[in-house]
Amino acid sequence: MNVRLLLFSGMVTALIGAATGLAISQIERNPSQMTYKPAHEYQSMYKKYWVITGAIAGFVMGAAVQRVRQLKEERDQELYK
């Protein structure tokens, strides 16, 4: 198991997930759809929530996909020895 590759894949997809979370927070909080303006603290907390959630989901998905690839390579090496 290559831990460096696993962490690198997780970090790259975490960045993609964080960017996706930021985009979702921008799209979902359209000011024209709001009837009131919440406090600034709640707006920034809401953005952080989506960014952190996206980053965690991205890391987990990226690490899982890389681990499956590594397991498949190990299995193929054992089968075709």
N, C-alpha and C positions, 0 to 999 in steps of 0.2 A: 504494500500500500504506500503510495507516494503522498505523504501528508502535505508537502509544499504545493503540489499541483492541486490537491483537494482544497486547500485554503485559498490559493490564487483564484481558482474557479469560483469559489464562494464569494470572494471579495469583489470580483468583476460583476457577477450577477447581483450582488448587494448594491453596487453603484447603480446598475440599471434599474433595480427595484426601487431605490430611493428616488431616482429621477421620475419614475412612473408614479410613485406616491405623491411627489410634489406636483406633477401634472394633474393628477386626480384632485388634489386639494384645490388647485387653481380653477379647475373646471367646475367642480361641485359647488364652490362658494361664490357663485355669480352674484354680484351685488344687486343686479336688477331683479333677481328673484327673491330677495330678502325684504321683509316688511319692516325690520328693525335692524339696528346696527349693534352687534354685541361688542363688548369691551375688547380692546386690543389684545389683552392677555389671552382671552379665549380664542381669538383668531390665530395668534401665533402658536398656541397650544394645539389647535386643530391641525395646522400645517405640520407641526412636529409629529403628531400622531400618525398621519398618513406617510410621512417620510420614514419614520422608524419602522412602521409596519411593513412598508415596501422593502426596506433594506433587510429586515429579518426574513421576510418571505423569499426574497431574492437569494440571500445567502443559503438558506436551507435548500431551496430548489437547485441552485448551482452545485452545492456540495453533494447533494443526492445524485444528480445526473453524473457528475464526475466519478463518484463511487461506483455507480452501476457500470460505467465504462471500464473502470479498473477491474471490477469483478469479472466482467465479460472477457477482458484480455487474459486474466489469470486462468479462467476456465478454458479458453481456447488454447492457451499454452499447454495446459495439462492434457487436453484431449488429443492434440496433434504432436505429442512428443515422440 
